[in-house]
Amino acid sequence: MDASKELDTRGLNCPLPILKAKKALADMVSGEILKVISTDPGSMRDFQAFARQTGNELVSQATNANEFVHVLRRR
């Protein structure tokens, strides 16, 4: 799946990855894909809650070494 936009939030802790994702999604059109890369372990549950609260679809989450990759589809 190709992301329309990729956001690198490595080194940032909660709530910054969520805030940056929210801003990026606001600039996207419905159906576009946002990929967020984070090093904050708490981002796994944070992005799940963010998707539930905003109506954006959390397409996938993955852990690669010490990085967490979140893929969201804009509502």
N, C-alpha and C positions, 0 to 999 in steps of 0.2 A: 504494500500500500504506500503510495507516494504522498508525502505530507505537502500541503500547500505552504506551510510555514513551519520552521523549526526554531525552537527557543532553547537556548543554553542557559540553564540556571545553576550550573555547577558552582559549589562553594556558597550558595545562598541558602539560608534556613527559613523556615516557616515564619511569617506568611509570604515572604517575597516570591517564591516560585508561583504560588497561587495568584498573587496580585499581578505579576507579569503575564501569566497565562490569561487572566481575565481581560487585561488591556489588549493583548494580541487577538483574542477572540472577538473583541468589540470591533476590530478593524477588518474582520473576515466576513464573508457572506455565508449564508446557510448551506450546510453540506460540506464546507471545506474542512480539511484535516489539519490539526495542530499537533506537532510532536514536541514534547517537553523532556529535556534531559536534566536530571537533578542528582545531587549527591546527598540530599537530606532523606534519611530513612523514613521519617514521618510523612514524607510526600506521598507514600503509597496510600495511606488512609485519608490524607488531606484531599487528594484528587478524587477519591471515591465520593467523599462528602460534597466536594465542590460540584461534581457532575450531578449528584442527586438534587442539590439545592438550586442549580442554575438551569437544569433541563438539557444541558449539553451531554452528548453521549460519550462515555468513557469506552472507547473501542478496545483498548488493550493496555496492559501494564506488564513490564518485564524488568527483571533485575539482571544487569550485566556487571559482574565484579562488584564495585562499589558505586555503581551508577544505576539510577532508576529511570526507566523510560515510560512515559505516559503518552498515549495517543487519544486525542479527543476529536469528536466531530461537532462542528458548530451547529447549534439548533436552528 
